[in-house]
């Protein structure tokens, strides 16, 4: 892992986080990564995990993102556990234990050259897409491309782009500003890549007062003192509010399990949809995958989807689980007495309700498929 005193928080690469037993908590898009060039990419989520340094284990909050290194120990971790960084001895210390550091190469930490995959002629006064390959594969994954001085001197600037270095070929967009064609030979350096390494926090969208103002406008009956109290309460718990359709939230206190006993699997064919609605369904599925609500599966159980129009005219993607429900062994839980609940409200004057944003999507399903 990389020890980085310039990183504000501790980070873990997304693919590694998905392999851990700790529960990944997906977050709203209010934190982003930023490189020195200003490019940003969203943080995927966060988790609480144990990090072993030397002979000790430390429990710490880790943020998950598509970073270049497997793990970055940030300043928050070093300060929380009183680590001392000794660059002269090339070690970090805590609790009397000395842990050696190994310096990463300058090239690894700073940039990676991208070479032309084949000889290319760029026509005069034109834009061209060149296929490139990293000079040293595997240094990092996501990076921002820039143009090296030797290419710019030829009058061929390179567009800054966020690229995935794990791809077989990296598309590099170049521009020939000259009145003559330009030739780039195979393995010419056509771009440099800078890894995404720094993190910057964006303010919560709720703080922009849009949610707050619309809520307070519906409370005309309150006087100014009461409105101030409500405003303070909403600001204190603003992280409980959904800021956008993608911000569904995630409950990791339990995992949903569907108990079907020894009943054979239910396999239903998909229902036919009109062509226009097929495109709509595909869009909704891609959106749910992108938001971390669903994922691809090759299990034997299958139930058809149903597209339902909501009151506002938009479409909700549902699944017809009636066949599955018929064979499910129901759980029985005692409900609280309604009179006890009402008695608990004694003395209160103001009441409100909380409605979960897509509540059924917030509860995790057991990894084995829920069965």
C-alpha distance (Angstrom), angle and dihedral (degrees) to the residues before:
residue distance angle dihedral
X1 . . .
X2 3.79 . .
X3 3.81 122.0 .
X4 3.80 105.6 -147.6
X5 3.80 120.3 176.0
X6 3.80 87.8 -176.0
X7 3.82 92.9 64.2
X8 3.79 113.7 89.0
X9 3.80 94.6 -152.6
X10 3.80 139.3 23.7
X11 3.80 114.5 -97.5
X12 3.80 137.1 -162.7
X13 3.79 125.9 -165.4
X14 3.81 113.6 -108.4
X15 3.81 98.2 -122.8
X16 3.81 91.1 53.1
X17 3.81 93.5 47.0
X18 3.80 90.6 55.7
X19 3.82 89.9 57.9
X20 3.80 95.1 54.2
X21 3.80 123.5 95.6
X22 3.80 90.5 -133.0
X23 3.78 113.3 101.5
X24 3.79 114.3 -105.6
X25 3.80 111.1 -137.4
X26 3.80 109.8 -150.5
X27 3.78 112.4 -139.2
X28 3.77 136.0 -153.3
X29 3.82 114.1 -99.6
X30 3.82 95.4 -95.7
X31 3.82 98.5 115.2
X32 3.77 125.5 60.4
X33 3.78 139.2 -179.7
X34 3.79 118.7 -121.7
X35 3.78 131.9 -166.6
X36 3.77 125.5 -155.4
X37 3.82 88.3 -92.7
X38 3.80 91.6 58.8
X39 3.83 97.8 -110.3
X40 3.82 113.5 145.1
X41 3.79 137.2 -156.6
X42 3.79 127.6 -177.4
X43 3.79 126.6 -104.9
X44 3.83 109.0 -117.4
X45 3.79 98.4 -150.1
X46 3.77 145.9 -64.6
X47 3.79 139.0 -100.9
X48 3.79 140.2 -175.1
X49 3.79 110.8 -121.9
X50 3.79 143.1 155.9
X51 3.80 117.5 -104.3
X52 3.79 118.1 -162.1
X53 3.80 116.8 -146.7
X54 3.77 113.9 175.0
X55 3.80 108.4 -39.6
X56 3.81 96.0 -25.4
X57 3.78 133.8 82.5
X58 3.79 122.9 -143.6
X59 3.83 124.8 -162.8
X60 3.78 109.9 -141.4
X61 3.82 144.4 157.3
X62 3.82 110.2 -105.0
X63 3.80 127.3 -167.6
X64 3.80 119.2 -140.6
X65 3.79 123.6 -140.8
X66 3.80 143.0 140.4
X67 3.79 94.2 -87.2
X68 3.79 128.9 158.2
X69 3.81 101.4 -118.2
X70 3.82 123.8 56.7
X71 3.82 91.4 -117.6
X72 3.80 135.8 -2.7
X73 3.80 119.5 -156.0
X74 3.78 103.1 -148.1
X75 3.77 134.8 -160.6
X76 3.82 91.2 -93.6
X77 3.82 91.0 63.3
X78 3.80 94.5 43.6
X79 3.81 93.3 49.8
X80 3.82 96.0 42.0
X81 3.81 93.1 55.8
X82 3.82 96.1 34.9
X83 3.79 97.4 -114.3
X84 3.79 116.5 176.9
X85 3.81 116.2 -149.5
X86 3.82 112.7 -146.9
X87 3.80 108.6 -171.2
X88 3.81 92.7 177.0
X89 3.81 91.8 60.5
X90 3.80 91.9 30.1
X91 3.80 94.5 -127.3
X92 3.80 144.3 105.7
X93 3.81 122.9 -132.2
X94 3.78 136.3 -159.1
X95 3.80 132.8 158.1
X96 3.80 91.2 3.5
X97 3.82 92.8 -58.0
X98 3.80 120.8 122.2
X99 3.80 117.6 -148.5
X100 3.83 116.9 -168.9
X101 3.80 121.3 -130.3
X102 3.77 125.8 -146.5
X103 3.79 115.9 -150.0
X104 3.78 117.4 -125.1
X105 3.77 116.4 -134.5
X106 3.77 116.7 -92.9
X107 3.78 90.6 -121.5
X108 3.80 90.9 53.5
X109 3.77 95.3 50.9
X110 3.79 98.0 39.5
X111 3.78 114.0 34.2
X112 3.78 148.9 -30.6
X113 3.80 126.3 -135.9
X114 3.80 120.3 -127.6
X115 3.82 116.0 -146.4
X116 3.79 128.2 -154.9
X117 3.80 109.7 -101.6
X118 3.81 92.4 -146.4
X119 3.81 141.4 -2.7
X120 3.78 108.9 -71.7
X121 3.80 134.2 -171.9
X122 3.81 113.6 -151.4
X123 3.82 111.9 -154.9
X124 3.79 118.4 -126.6
X125 3.81 119.2 -86.9
X126 3.79 92.9 3.8
X127 3.77 144.7 112.6
X128 3.79 118.6 -118.9
X129 3.80 138.1 -174.0
X130 3.82 113.7 -135.3
X131 3.80 126.5 -168.6
X132 3.80 111.8 -129.1
X133 3.81 137.9 -179.4
X134 3.83 128.9 -152.6
X135 3.81 113.5 -101.9
X136 3.82 91.0 -136.8
X137 3.83 111.1 25.9
X138 3.79 121.4 -145.7
X139 3.81 99.0 28.6
X140 3.79 92.1 120.3
X141 3.76 138.2 -29.6
X142 3.80 115.0 -131.9
X143 3.78 119.4 40.5
X144 3.79 144.9 152.6
X145 3.80 117.5 -114.6
X146 3.78 122.9 -135.2
X147 3.79 133.2 170.6
X148 3.83 122.1 -98.1
X149 3.79 118.6 -132.2
X150 3.82 94.8 -110.8
X151 3.80 91.9 58.3
X152 3.80 93.4 45.0
X153 3.79 90.1 51.5
X154 3.79 87.7 60.2
X155 3.79 88.4 57.8
X156 3.80 93.3 -108.3
X157 3.83 109.6 120.5
X158 3.80 119.7 -171.6
X159 3.81 125.8 -134.5
X160 3.82 115.6 -119.1
X161 3.80 107.4 -116.3
X162 3.79 138.1 166.2
X163 3.82 105.9 -118.8
X164 3.80 138.9 -177.5
X165 3.81 108.7 -129.3
X166 3.81 91.8 -162.6
X167 3.78 90.2 73.2
X168 3.79 117.9 102.7
X169 3.80 90.6 -120.4
X170 3.80 129.8 19.4
X171 3.82 115.2 -140.5
X172 3.81 109.7 -133.3
X173 3.80 118.0 -171.9
X174 3.82 113.3 -148.7
X175 3.79 133.9 179.5
X176 3.81 125.3 -146.0
X177 3.80 106.7 -151.5
X178 3.81 94.3 178.3
X179 3.79 130.0 95.2
X180 3.82 90.7 -124.0
X181 3.80 131.2 62.8
X182 3.80 116.4 -95.9
X183 3.79 124.9 -141.6
X184 3.79 124.1 -145.7
X185 3.80 112.6 -171.6
X186 3.77 125.1 -144.2
X187 3.84 111.9 -77.4
X188 3.81 92.5 15.8
X189 3.80 111.4 146.3
X190 3.79 103.7 -106.9
X191 3.82 101.5 166.3
X192 3.77 145.4 -2.0
X193 3.79 125.7 -131.1
X194 3.78 125.3 -144.4
X195 3.83 116.5 -160.5
X196 3.78 123.0 -122.5
X197 3.80 101.6 -111.8
X198 3.81 113.0 139.5
X199 3.79 128.5 76.6
X200 3.77 131.1 -148.3
X201 3.80 127.7 -177.0
X202 3.79 119.7 -132.5
X203 3.78 119.1 -152.5
X204 3.79 117.0 -99.4
X205 3.79 112.1 -92.8
X206 3.79 88.1 -129.7
X207 3.81 90.0 64.8
X208 3.77 88.7 66.8
X209 3.83 85.6 79.2
X210 3.81 93.4 -124.5
X211 3.82 94.0 117.2
X212 3.79 92.2 35.2
X213 3.79 95.6 49.6
X214 3.81 94.6 48.2
X215 3.81 89.9 50.3
X216 3.80 94.4 48.7
X217 3.80 91.9 47.9
X218 3.81 87.6 64.2
X219 3.82 91.2 54.7
X220 3.81 99.8 69.1
X221 3.81 90.5 140.3
X222 3.82 91.2 68.4
X223 3.79 122.1 90.2
X224 3.81 120.9 -130.0
X225 3.80 94.3 -92.9
X226 3.79 91.6 51.8
X227 3.81 92.1 45.4
X228 3.79 89.0 51.9
X229 3.81 90.1 52.6
X230 3.82 91.1 50.1
X231 3.81 90.9 47.1
X232 3.80 90.5 52.1
X233 3.81 91.4 48.2
X234 3.81 93.2 49.9
X235 3.79 92.3 48.1
X236 3.80 91.3 49.6
X237 3.80 92.5 53.7
X238 3.80 99.7 30.3
X239 3.81 91.5 125.7
X240 3.83 88.1 69.3
X241 3.81 92.1 65.5
X242 3.78 124.4 88.5
X243 3.80 109.3 -120.2
X244 3.82 97.9 -167.2
X245 3.82 142.1 -1.8
X246 3.82 91.0 -88.4
X247 3.82 92.2 53.2
X248 3.81 97.4 86.3
X249 3.80 100.0 146.0
X250 3.78 127.9 -136.5
X251 3.81 132.7 -116.3
X252 3.80 113.6 -151.9
X253 3.82 97.4 170.5
X254 3.80 90.5 99.9
X255 3.79 140.2 -0.4
X256 3.78 124.4 -126.3
X257 3.81 117.0 -116.1
X258 3.80 125.5 -174.5
X259 3.80 110.5 -148.9
X260 3.81 109.2 -152.9
X261 3.81 96.4 157.7
X262 3.81 113.0 -151.6
X263 3.79 95.3 -28.4
X264 3.83 115.9 134.6
X265 3.78 116.5 -104.0
X266 3.80 120.0 -84.3
X267 3.81 111.0 -125.4
X268 3.81 115.4 178.7
X269 3.78 126.5 179.3
X270 3.81 117.9 -118.8
X271 3.79 115.2 -101.2
X272 3.77 119.0 -115.2
X273 3.77 115.8 -102.6
X274 3.81 129.9 -165.2
X275 3.80 112.7 -101.2
X276 3.81 93.2 -107.7
X277 3.80 91.5 51.1
X278 3.81 91.5 47.8
X279 3.79 89.5 62.4
X280 3.80 89.6 47.3
X281 3.82 91.2 50.1
X282 3.81 91.9 49.1
X283 3.79 89.9 50.9
X284 3.82 92.3 50.4
X285 3.81 92.0 47.9
X286 3.82 92.3 50.1
X287 3.79 89.3 47.8
X288 3.81 92.4 52.3
X289 3.81 91.7 47.3
X290 3.79 90.3 50.0
X291 3.80 91.3 50.4
X292 3.81 92.2 51.7
X293 3.82 93.9 -114.8
X294 3.81 97.0 119.0
X295 3.78 136.0 13.6
X296 3.79 136.9 -163.1
X297 3.80 116.0 -81.7
X298 3.80 137.1 -176.9
X299 3.81 96.8 -164.3
X300 3.83 123.3 137.3
X301 3.83 95.8 -115.9
X302 3.80 118.6 91.7
X303 3.81 134.8 173.8
X304 3.82 126.5 176.7
X305 3.79 123.5 -107.9
X306 3.80 122.5 -122.3
X307 3.81 125.4 -157.3
X308 3.81 111.5 -143.4
X309 3.79 125.5 -170.9
X310 3.80 113.9 -129.7
X311 3.81 125.2 -145.4
X312 3.80 91.9 -98.6
X313 3.82 91.4 55.0
X314 3.79 96.3 -105.7
X315 3.80 122.6 121.7
X316 3.79 128.0 -109.7
X317 3.80 118.8 -157.1
X318 3.82 110.2 -137.2
X319 3.79 134.9 172.8
X320 3.81 123.3 -134.1
X321 3.81 102.4 -129.7
X322 3.82 96.6 164.6
X323 3.82 94.1 114.3
X324 3.79 90.0 48.3
X325 3.80 92.5 47.2
X326 3.81 90.6 54.7
X327 3.82 92.0 63.0
X328 3.81 98.0 36.4
X329 3.79 118.1 110.4
X330 3.79 103.5 -126.2
X331 3.80 121.9 -128.5
X332 3.80 115.8 -134.2
X333 3.79 120.0 -148.8
X334 3.83 125.2 174.2
X335 3.79 111.0 -116.1
X336 3.82 119.6 -139.9
X337 3.80 116.8 -101.4
X338 3.79 110.5 -95.9
X339 3.82 92.3 -139.8
X340 3.83 90.4 56.0
X341 3.79 89.2 51.0
X342 3.81 92.3 50.7
X343 3.81 91.4 46.9
X344 3.81 88.9 55.8
X345 3.83 88.4 62.4
X346 3.80 92.6 59.4
X347 3.80 112.0 136.0
X348 3.81 96.0 16.1
X349 3.81 119.7 126.6
X350 3.79 104.4 -177.3
X351 3.80 124.9 52.3
X352 3.77 134.1 -174.5
X353 3.79 137.7 172.1
X354 3.79 133.6 -130.6
X355 3.79 119.5 -142.9
X356 3.80 118.9 -167.6
X357 3.79 115.9 -127.0
X358 3.83 102.6 -118.8
X359 3.80 89.4 -23.5
X360 3.81 96.2 -169.7
X361 3.80 90.0 57.3
X362 3.79 92.9 54.9
X363 3.82 96.9 67.7
X364 3.80 115.2 82.8
X365 3.80 121.0 -126.5
X366 3.78 118.6 -132.5
X367 3.86 108.7 -96.1
X368 3.81 93.5 -121.1
X369 3.79 87.6 68.7
X370 3.77 98.3 -85.8
X371 3.80 93.9 -84.0
